[in-house]
Amino acid sequence: MKTTPAIVQRELIGLNAKVVRSSHPGYVGIEGKVLDETRNTILILHKNKKKTVIKNTSVFNFTTPDGTIVEINGKAIIGRPEARIKKRIRRLW
């Protein structure tokens, strides 16, 4: 799946997220609203508990406000959120 720069540069806090694949088996299936994001982690509210998921080892499904589900490899969103939003991404397609 190709990811457009608009999705990678989007603010993720407030979106619904689900971990679909991860090298850590305990992360798979975590889903809920994104509460916070750091350089290497995403904090998700899962069943009224805060779960921290490492971006580098996971693949996420994010649901945008219009209902579109987008799959993003965590390696594509590593970095400080404020820097990632401003960063210009070169198109490879």
N, C-alpha and C positions, 0 to 999 in steps of 0.2 A: 504494500500500500504506500502510495506517495503522500507525503505530508506537505501541504503548502506552507509557505512562510507565514501566512496570516494566522494559521493555527498555532505554530510554534511561538509566535510573538504575542500571543493572546495572554491576558491575565487569567490564571487558572483558579485563583481563589474564588469560591462561590459555585464553581461548576461541580456536577456530580461526576465521580470518578470510580472506576473499578479496575483492580489489578487482575489482568487476564493471564499473564505469564510472569514468572520470576524464577531466578535461580534459588531463592529462598522459599521453600514450600509453604511456610507459614504466612507469606504475603498473598498468595493466590486466593482470590475470592473476596478480599477486602473491598468493600464498596461503601460509598457515602459521599457526603459533601466535603470538598477541600476547604479546610480551615486556615491553613498556613502553608507557606512554601519557603524553603531555604535553598541554599546553593545545591545541596546534594539530597535533600529529603522533601517529602510531601506529607503533611499532616492531614489525615482523613478521619472524619467523625463516622465511626462504624459501630452500629448498635449502641449508641450513647456512650461509646468509649473512644478516646483519641488514639489513633494508630499512626505510627510514623513508618513510612515506607521509603526505602532508599531508591532513588531514581535510576541509578546506574545499572541495577540488576533486574529491573522490572519493565513490563510493557503495560500501558494503561489504555483504557477506553474512557474518553471524556465525552459527556453529553452536553452539547451547547444549548443555549436557551431556546433555540428554534427546534430542538429535538434531534438534531443530527448527532450521530455517534461517530467519533473519530478515534482511531487507534494510533497511539504515539509511543515510540520507543523512548524510554526514559533517558537514554543517552543523548537524544536530540534536545532535551529540555534542561540539561545540566547547566547550572550557572545561576548567578543571583537573578531573581525575577526582574528587578528594575533594570539591570543591564541587558538581559535577554530581550525585553520588550523594545528597547531602543536599538539593539544591534541589527545591522543590515545583514540579511542572509542571502548568500549567493544561490541562485537557482541552478539545480543540476539536471533539470528536465525541460 
